[in-house]
Every structure is written in C-alpha cells, then in structure tokens.
Amino acid sequence: MKLLRYGAAGAEKPGLLDADGQLRDLSGVVDDIAGAALGDASIAKLRDVDPTSLPLVEGNPRLGACVGQVGKFICIGLNYADHAAESGMALPDEPVIFFKATSAICGPNDDVEIPRGSVKSDWEVELGVVIGKHAKYVAVADALDHVAGYCVVNDLSERDFQLHRSGQWVKGKSADTFGPIGPWLVTRDEVADPQNLPMYLEVNGHRYQDGSTKTMHFDVAAVISHLSQFMSLQPGDVISTGTPPGVGMGQNPQIYLKPGDKMELGIKGLGVQMQNVVAG
C-alpha cells in the first residue's frame, strides 16, 4: 500500500493511493498515519479495505509528510561508500548517528526555505525507514520486522552550520523545511529488497545524484539493530539512512542551493518529490 497524508499543514488527513493513482480518504478507517496505526495489525486492517469503497479526494490537494507525530528523526551519516569517498572521509566502523529536529519535517512538495545566514545549503536524497513496532536490543535478523514502510527523504543540510559552527551536526540539519518526507509511505510488503533501490536528485533539471541503496555501507537491518542497542525505537520514528554521491559539497567547484532553484528527487517505487527553493 501507498499511505499518505493530505491537506493543509497541521491539519492533514490520512489517505492512500489506489491502483489507478487516485487519492482515497482514510479518515473513516484510521485517525492518522501515525503511532499505533503503523503496527502490523493496523496495516493488515488497512490492507483488507477495498480502496474503491473509500471516498475519492477531488482536486490536487497538498501532500503532507507521509507519517505524522514523529517522535524521533534519526539520520545516518557517511553511510554510502561512494559518498564517503567524494567527501574525502573514511568509512566509519559503526554507523554515524545524528538527529534532525522534528520541526524540520514538511511535505514532499512544500517550498524549501534557505535559512538566514546560509552560504552552503545542500541536498541529499535518502531512503527513509518508518518504524512500525517498538524495537529494543533487536537482532539484525529480526530488524526488518519492525519496519512499517519506506519513503523518500530529502536530508537538506547547511554545510557551514554543520561543519564550521561548532557542536553537533544538528545545527546544519534542522532548519524549518529541511526534512521533506514522502510523497507516500510504501508498506514493507511492497518493497522486496530495500538494498536494491535506484535513487536520484536533480537541481534545475541537472541530475547530480544517481545512485542506489546497493552501495550502503550499513544496510537497513544493520542500522535498525545498531540504533536499538542505544535507544528504543517507537512507531512513527523516522530513520534517514544516508545519501549516495553527488551532493553540492562534492562538486568541483562546489554548488549550493539558492532561492529560485527547483529540486526533483525520487526513489524507484517510493515516489518523487518536487520542491521550489525560497528565501527563509
């Protein structure tokens, strides 16, 4: 299934995309695509619903982040061998963990705001993993059982804030609109292999990132297992699993986002995001 949330920011309703690509309203079945609704029992219940029995949503409403009430927005750094190489950094022995503020989360096609004082705002297409079941001290072999589904994330980054303003990377990762999530959450039963997903990102029609989850250093199962040794993972937590090469910082000369730019990014089977860049 492709689950989504639509409507004005802060007032999104749950929905799904049917086989014909039409948006159907799930308000009569579930309150939100969040929390307990992401568990196996709830997903099974939604799967039993005939999409044609659901109200058709007319027009072209705004899409919100495909998961609501996110408790933790966890990111994995330097997790693609080819991206680490372009960054001139060694592959880590353990996953590099950092957080984005949940206030950075926005819809997949919302405007992206360049924060005040920014000189190096950058893009990163990433595979997002949404937790559906509480996970604590989980073995790698069992890790994917805790996944509700997968989605596209743009892990936007202000490199100067991130690398040169002291402290943790969170400073450069957490500006408002720096976390577009969606367009939809594809349930895990429809993703045969999360380690074989082509992904891309374009700015102003030029393709900068053209990679695959095949080159992940730590795969999704390893990441979930590792995280669960240090913190419990809750339904609705989002894990952004790293980016392939082609970020602005890796260009020669370096290229960064500016107001007026347009981004398009996607992952095979998980949908496409399109964002206009504006001044914050």
C-alpha positions in Angstrom: 0.0 0.0 0.0 0.9 3.6 -0.5 -0.2 5.5 2.6 -0.2 9.3 2.7 -1.4 12.4 4.5 -3.1 15.3 2.6 -4.4 18.7 3.4 -3.3 22.0 5.0 -0.2 21.9 7.1 -1.1 20.9 10.6 -4.5 19.6 9.6 -3.6 16.7 7.3 -6.0 13.8 6.8 -5.0 10.1 6.2 -5.3 8.7 2.8 -4.0 6.1 0.3 -3.1 6.0 -3.3 -5.2 3.4 -5.2 -4.1 1.2 -8.1 -5.2 3.9 -10.5 -3.1 6.6 -8.8 -6.2 8.2 -7.3 -6.2 9.6 -3.8 -8.7 8.0 -1.4 -9.7 9.3 2.0 -9.0 7.0 5.0 -10.5 9.3 7.7 -13.3 6.8 8.3 -10.9 4.0 9.0 -7.9 5.5 10.8 -7.3 8.8 12.6 -3.8 9.4 11.1 -0.9 7.6 9.5 1.0 7.7 12.9 1.7 5.8 16.1 -0.3 2.6 16.5 -1.7 2.9 13.0 1.7 1.9 11.7 1.7 -1.5 13.5 1.3 -4.8 11.7 -2.3 -5.3 12.9 -3.4 -1.9 11.7 -1.6 -2.2 8.4 -3.3 -5.6 7.9 -6.7 -4.0 8.6 -6.0 -1.2 6.1 -4.9 -3.8 3.5 -8.3 -5.5 3.8 -10.2 -2.3 2.9 -11.4 -2.1 -0.7 -9.9 1.2 -1.9 -12.9 1.7 -4.2 -15.1 1.8 -1.2 -13.3 4.9 0.2 -14.2 8.5 -0.7 -12.3 9.8 -3.7 -10.4 13.0 -2.9 -11.1 15.6 -5.6 -8.6 18.1 -7.0 -4.9 18.2 -6.2 -4.5 18.8 -2.5 -1.2 19.5 -0.8 0.6 16.4 0.5 2.0 16.5 4.0 4.7 14.3 5.4 3.6 10.7 4.9 3.9 10.0 8.6 2.6 12.1 11.5 3.5 12.6 15.1 7.2 11.7 14.5 8.9 11.2 17.8 12.5 10.9 16.6 14.0 11.9 13.3 17.3 9.9 13.2 19.9 10.2 10.4 22.9 8.1 9.5 26.0 9.9 8.2 28.6 8.6 5.7 26.6 5.5 5.0 27.4 5.2 1.3 30.9 4.1 0.3 30.9 6.3 -2.8 29.6 9.4 -0.9 32.3 8.9 1.8 34.9 8.9 -1.0 33.6 12.1 -2.5 33.6 13.7 0.9 37.2 12.6 1.5 36.2 10.8 4.7 36.9 7.2 5.8 34.1 4.8 6.2 33.1 4.6 9.8 33.5 1.4 11.9 30.0 1.9 13.3 27.0 3.9 12.0 27.4 7.7 12.5 24.2 8.8 14.2 22.8 12.3 14.4 19.3 13.9 14.7 17.3 16.4 12.8 14.7 18.5 14.7 11.2 17.2 14.0 10.2 20.8 13.3 12.3 20.4 10.1 9.7 18.0 8.7 7.5 19.2 5.9 5.5 17.9 2.9 7.3 16.4 -0.1 6.4 19.3 -2.4 6.5 22.1 0.1 8.8 25.0 -0.6 12.3 24.6 0.9 13.5 27.7 2.8 17.1 28.8 2.8 17.8 29.8 6.4 19.1 33.2 7.3 22.9 33.4 7.1 23.2 30.3 5.0 26.0 30.1 2.5 26.1 26.4 1.9 22.6 24.9 1.7 22.9 21.4 0.2 20.7 18.5 -0.9 20.7 14.8 -0.1 18.2 12.2 -1.4 17.9 9.4 1.1 15.9 6.2 1.8 13.6 6.8 4.8 12.6 4.0 7.1 9.5 4.3 9.3 9.3 2.2 12.4 6.1 0.4 13.0 6.8 -1.7 16.1 8.7 -1.0 19.3 12.3 -2.0 18.9 14.9 -2.5 21.7 18.0 -4.7 21.5 16.9 -6.1 18.2 19.0 -8.7 16.3 19.9 -7.9 12.7 17.9 -11.0 11.6 14.7 -9.6 13.1 15.2 -5.9 12.4 13.1 -5.5 9.2 10.1 -7.0 11.1 10.0 -3.7 13.0 9.6 -1.6 9.8 6.2 -0.2 8.8 7.4 1.0 5.4 9.8 3.1 3.4 9.7 6.6 1.9 11.8 9.3 0.2 13.6 11.9 2.4 15.5 15.0 1.4 18.0 15.4 4.2 18.8 19.1 3.5 21.9 20.4 5.1 23.6 23.7 5.7 27.2 22.7 5.4 28.7 25.8 7.0 26.4 25.5 10.0 27.0 21.7 10.1 30.8 21.7 9.9 32.1 25.1 11.0 29.8 26.4 13.7 30.9 24.1 16.5 29.0 21.3 18.2 27.0 18.6 16.6 25.8 18.3 13.0 22.2 19.0 14.2 22.8 22.8 13.7 23.2 22.3 9.9 20.4 19.8 9.6 17.4 21.2 11.4 16.2 24.4 9.7 12.5 24.6 9.0 11.6 22.7 5.8 14.9 20.8 5.9 13.1 17.5 6.2 10.7 16.8 3.3 9.2 13.3 3.8 7.0 11.4 1.3 5.1 11.6 -1.0 3.8 8.3 0.5 4.8 5.6 2.8 5.1 2.3 0.9 4.4 -0.6 3.3 7.3 -3.0 3.7 5.5 -5.9 2.0 5.7 -3.9 -1.3 9.5 -3.4 -1.0 11.1 -6.7 -1.9 14.6 -5.5 -1.2 15.4 -2.2 0.4 19.1 -2.7 -0.6 18.3 -2.5 -4.4 16.5 0.8 -4.9 17.8 3.2 -7.6 17.6 6.9 -6.4 18.3 10.3 -8.0 18.2 14.0 -7.3 18.1 16.9 -9.8 18.5 20.6 -9.4 17.2 22.8 -12.2 16.9 19.8 -14.4 20.5 18.7 -13.9 21.0 15.2 -12.4 23.6 15.5 -9.6 22.8 12.3 -7.7 22.2 9.0 -9.5 22.8 6.1 -7.1 21.4 3.1 -5.4 20.9 1.7 -1.9 23.2 -1.1 -3.1 26.2 1.0 -2.0 25.1 1.4 1.6 27.9 0.7 4.0 25.5 -0.4 6.7 22.2 -1.9 5.4 18.8 -1.0 6.8 18.7 -4.1 9.1 22.1 -3.3 10.5 21.2 0.3 11.1 18.0 -0.6 13.0 19.7 -3.2 15.1 22.5 -0.8 15.9 20.2 2.0 16.9 18.2 -0.3 19.1 21.2 -1.0 21.2 21.3 2.6 22.3 17.7 3.8 22.3 14.3 2.2 21.9 12.6 2.9 18.6 8.9 3.7 18.6 6.2 3.5 16.0 6.4 6.6 13.8 10.2 7.2 14.3 11.9 8.0 11.0 15.4 6.9 10.1 17.1 8.6 7.2 19.7 6.1 6.0 22.3 8.2 4.2 22.9 9.6 0.7 24.8 8.5 -2.4 27.4 10.7 -4.1 26.5 13.9 -6.0 25.8 16.4 -3.2 26.6 20.0 -3.8 29.6 19.9 -1.4 31.1 17.2 -3.6 31.0 19.2 -6.8 34.1 20.9 -8.3 33.6 23.7 -7.8 31.0 23.3 -5.0 27.4 24.2 -5.8 24.8 25.2 -3.3 21.1 25.9 -3.3 19.8 29.4 -3.8 16.3 31.0 -4.0 14.7 30.2 -7.3 16.2 26.7 -7.7 14.0 23.7 -8.3 14.7 20.2 -6.9 13.3 16.9 -8.1 14.2 13.7 -6.3 12.9 10.1 -6.1 13.5 6.5 -5.3 12.2 3.7 -7.5 8.8 2.5 -6.3 8.7 5.1 -3.5 7.6 8.2 -5.4 9.0 11.6 -6.4 9.4 14.9 -4.5 9.5 18.4 -6.2 10.5 21.5 -4.3 11.0 25.2 -5.0 13.7 26.9 -3.1 12.8 30.2 -1.4 14.5 32.6 1.0 13.7 31.9 4.6 
